[in-house]
Amino acid sequence: IMTSKICGLVLAFALFAPSVATAATVVTVPGGTQVPVQVVEPVSSSNANVGDVFQIVTAKDIVIDNWIVIPKGSPGQGEVVSVDRAGSHGHPGSLGLQIDYVYSADGGKVKLSNISHSNQAEGNSGAASTATIASYVVLGPLGLFAHNFVKGKDLTIDSSKTILVFVDNTVHIKAKEHPTNDFEH
């Protein structure tokens, strides 16, 4: 009787195992796929320096053919590549941010770019992923020379702002099935 139970369990596992193996599949993610990201901590032209590294997370699930290739909240990294601090004459601050990568569903690094590469340009990689973000000040009805005494505003990027970047080159990711709810119509 014990042998028949063990055989039954082995048979049940053998029948169940193929469905477990199909819980993930390799999905092709084309270069140019949009990836909205957010900074984890604020980055400001008032105190950022060229070379500073900052952490990012994806703002939503990136889904291809009903497979999650990059889950919402996936961590990644960027770097400050230029800083122009706010100054006199109403000169606004600006930041040059390079968004480097995020982690995919299978734990690999997905290189990002500010340029939407098409599949035809797969061989042309390494485009700089620098997004320069500027802040402008409206001086309003100030006198002709009053703007000389007005300091511009520094630019701060925080987690409420979404930065749209793109997958740099076509990648293959072992993805997770996107949960669907059969009761939603």
N, C-alpha and C positions, 0 to 999 in steps of 0.2 A: 504494500500500500504506500509506503514511504517512497519507493522508487517511482511509482506512478505519479505522485505529487511533484517530485523533482522533475520528471519528464514533462509534466504539464506546465510547470513554471518555466522550464527552458523553452518549450514550444511557445508559450505566451510571450516570453521575452523576445524570441526570434521573430515573432509576428509584429511585435511592437517596435523593435529596433529600426526597421526601415523608415517608419514615420518620424522617429527622432532624427534620423540622418537628414531628412528633408526640411528640418526646422531652419536651416540656413543654406544659402546658395551663393555662388559667386556672381556678382552683378557688375556690369561694366558701367562706370560713371564717366560720361564724356567730359572732356575739357570744356570749360565754359559753363558748367552747371552752377547755378546761383547758390551761394551759401551766406545767409545773413548772420552776422556775428555781433556780439556786444562785449565791451571791455568789462572785466571783473571789478577793477578799481578805477576811479577817475584818472584821466590823463589830462594835464593842463599845460598850456603854453607858459603859465606863470612859474612853474617849477620843474618841468620835464627837461631832460638833457638828451642830446643826440647819443644814441647807443643804449638808452634805457629800454629794458625789456618789460613788456606788460602781458598779462594773462587775458585771454578771451574765452568766450563760450559761444556755441552755436545758439541762435535764437529760436530755431524750430527744427523738427525732424526733417532731414533731407531724404525724400522717398523717391525711388525709381522703380517703376513696374510693381508697385505694392510691396517693395522691400526697403527697409530702413538701412541706408548706407552710412549716414552720419546722424546719430541720435541728437535730439535737442539737449543742450547742456554739455555737449562734448567739449572738453578743454582744448586749448590751443595757445599759440603765442604770437606776439607781434613785437615790433621794435620801432622806437622813435628814430626817424632818419633826418628830420629837420625841425627846428624850433625857431620861431620868430616871436619874441615877446612883445606884448602891447607896449606902445610908446606914446610920446607926445604927438601933438597934431592930430589926435584921434586915430593914430595908427593901430589897427586891430592886431591881435595875436593870431598866429597860425601854427599848425602842426603838420608835419609830414609823417604819416604812419605807414609802416610796411607790415601787412598782415601775413605772417609766414605760413602757418599750418594749423590744422585741427586734427584730432584723432577720429578715425573712422569706427564703424561698428565692430570691426575685427581687431581694433587696437593699433592699426597702422597710421602713420602720419600722411595726411593728404595736403600736399603743397597748394597754397592759395595764391591768387593774383588779383590785381585790380582790373585786369583786362579779361574780357570774355573771349577766350580762345575758342575757335571752332575745331571740330574734329579734323578738318583739312590741315590745320596747323599743328598737328600733334608733334611733329619733329622740331618745331620751334619753341623750345622751352626756355625757362629762366627769365621771363619778362619781369621787370621790377614790379613788385606789388605795393607801390607807394600811393597812398591816397592823401593828397594834401587837402586839409580841411581848414578853411579860413572863417574868421568871424568879422563881421562888418558892423560899424557903428553908424547910426544915423544921427547927425549932429543937430538936426532941427534948425529952428530959426535963430541960430547964434550969430553974433556980429561977425564982420568980415575977418577979424583977427582972433576972435575968441577961441577958434579951434586950436590955436597954438598952445593954449593952456589946458586943453582937454586931453586926458590920458585915454587911450583906446582900451577896449575890453579884452582881457585874456580869454582864450578859447579853452573850454573844458569839455572833454568827451566823457560821459558817464554811462552807466548801464542802461539808462533810459533811451539812449540813442543806438539805432541799429546801423551797422556799416555793411553794405552789400559788397561781397567779394565773390570770386569765382574759383572753381577747381582749375588749377593751372594746366594740367595735362590729363588725358584719359587714364583712369586707374581702374583696377579690378579689386573689388571689396567683397569679402565674405559677409553678406548682409543678414539682417534679422528680419523675419516676416513682420510686416506692418499689421498691427492688430485692427481687425475690422469688426464692427458690431453689426450683426445681421438684423438687429431690431431697428436700426436707424434707416429711415426711408425718406 
